Amino acid sequence: MFFFLFAGSLLAAKQALGADKPVAWKPIQQALLRVNDQPVKNWNVYEESKKGDPLLLEMNSRFLLIQVHERKIFELAPAKIEHKGPDLLWDPAERPAEPLATSDWLIKDVGFAYRIGMRLVAENRVLDLQLPHPMDLRYL
């Protein structure tokens, strides 16, 4: 019994220490972004894992964390995000408590891409993001 309590406390301590580490976010190649049906000049979108959720959207010096399945967007402080080569480093523990007000969510598979759209209510801006499907090379 003592062994299980000791092992459990070690595991909890390890998770608590590892929770404050920044996570590497990798850029998604060949993605498309339109804001109010206009292309954006300086932007990029990043993913933490190959699942595509959550996403980190960079537009000029603005960073938005997009939680696709939960349909929430959080504005992130640029000072908390570090560029490391093509990747970004950001600690998910730094996420704000309250999401931005959004509406009109659209999450759709459009053939060769996933389309994610939403309206930022306070700014009355419509974001339309298209992410390419990963290539399926099993049949080649």
C-alpha positions in Angstrom: 0.0 0.0 0.0 2.8 2.4 0.9 4.5 1.7 -2.4 1.4 2.8 -4.4 1.0 6.0 -2.4 4.7 6.8 -2.9 4.5 6.1 -6.6 1.4 8.1 -7.0 2.9 11.1 -5.2 6.0 10.9 -7.5 3.9 10.8 -10.6 1.9 13.8 -9.4 5.0 15.8 -8.6 6.5 14.9 -12.1 3.3 16.1 -13.8 3.3 19.3 -11.8 6.9 20.1 -12.7 6.4 19.3 -16.4 3.2 21.3 -16.7 5.1 24.7 -16.8 7.2 23.8 -19.9 6.6 25.6 -23.2 5.2 23.4 -25.9 6.7 23.4 -29.5 4.1 24.4 -32.1 4.9 23.4 -35.7 3.8 25.4 -38.7 1.1 23.9 -41.0 2.2 24.2 -44.6 -0.1 25.2 -47.5 -2.9 26.5 -45.2 -5.1 29.4 -46.4 -6.5 32.3 -44.3 -9.0 35.0 -45.2 -10.4 37.7 -42.9 -13.6 39.3 -44.0 -13.1 37.5 -47.4 -9.7 39.3 -47.9 -6.3 37.5 -47.8 -4.0 38.3 -44.9 -0.4 39.4 -45.7 1.6 38.3 -42.7 0.2 35.2 -40.9 0.9 31.6 -40.0 -0.9 28.7 -38.3 0.7 26.2 -36.0 -0.3 22.9 -34.5 0.8 21.2 -31.3 0.2 17.7 -32.6 -0.9 16.1 -35.8 -4.6 16.1 -34.7 -5.1 19.8 -35.7 -6.7 20.8 -32.4 -5.9 23.2 -30.9 -4.4 25.6 -33.4 -2.3 28.7 -32.8 -2.9 31.4 -35.4 -0.4 34.2 -35.8 -1.6 37.4 -37.7 1.1 40.1 -37.7 1.9 40.4 -33.9 -1.5 38.9 -32.8 -1.8 35.3 -31.5 -5.1 33.4 -31.3 -5.5 30.0 -29.7 -8.3 28.2 -31.6 -9.8 25.2 -29.8 -11.7 23.7 -32.8 -13.8 21.0 -31.1 -14.8 23.3 -28.1 -15.4 26.2 -30.5 -13.4 28.7 -28.4 -10.8 31.3 -29.3 -8.4 32.8 -26.8 -6.2 35.9 -27.4 -2.7 35.2 -26.2 -0.1 37.7 -25.0 2.7 38.0 -27.7 5.3 38.4 -24.9 4.5 34.9 -23.7 5.3 33.3 -27.1 8.8 32.7 -28.3 9.9 32.1 -32.0 12.4 29.3 -32.3 13.3 28.9 -35.9 10.1 28.0 -37.8 8.4 26.8 -34.6 6.7 28.7 -31.7 7.2 27.9 -28.1 4.2 28.6 -25.8 3.1 27.2 -22.5 -0.6 26.1 -22.5 -0.8 27.0 -18.8 -0.6 30.6 -19.9 -4.1 30.4 -21.6 -6.4 33.2 -20.5 -9.4 32.2 -18.5 -12.1 33.8 -20.8 -12.4 33.1 -24.5 -13.3 35.8 -27.0 -16.9 36.0 -28.0 -17.5 34.1 -31.3 -20.4 33.0 -33.4 -21.2 31.4 -36.8 -18.8 28.5 -36.4 -18.3 26.4 -39.5 -16.2 23.2 -39.3 -16.3 21.2 -42.6 -14.3 18.8 -44.6 -14.2 20.3 -48.2 -12.4 17.5 -50.0 -8.6 18.3 -49.9 -8.9 20.5 -46.9 -10.6 21.2 -43.6 -12.4 24.5 -43.5 -12.8 26.3 -40.1 -14.7 29.5 -40.0 -16.0 31.8 -37.3 -17.0 35.4 -36.5 -15.2 37.4 -33.8 -18.2 39.2 -32.4 -16.5 42.2 -30.8 -14.6 43.0 -34.0 -17.3 41.8 -36.4 -14.5 40.0 -38.4 -15.0 36.6 -40.1 -12.0 34.3 -40.1 -11.9 31.5 -42.7 -9.1 29.1 -42.3 -8.4 26.1 -44.6 -6.0 23.4 -43.5 -4.8 20.7 -46.0 -5.5 17.1 -45.3 -2.4 15.1 -44.5 -1.4 13.0 -47.5 -2.4 9.3 -47.3 0.5 7.5 -48.9 -0.8 4.0 -48.0 -2.2 3.3 -51.5 0.8 4.6 -53.5 
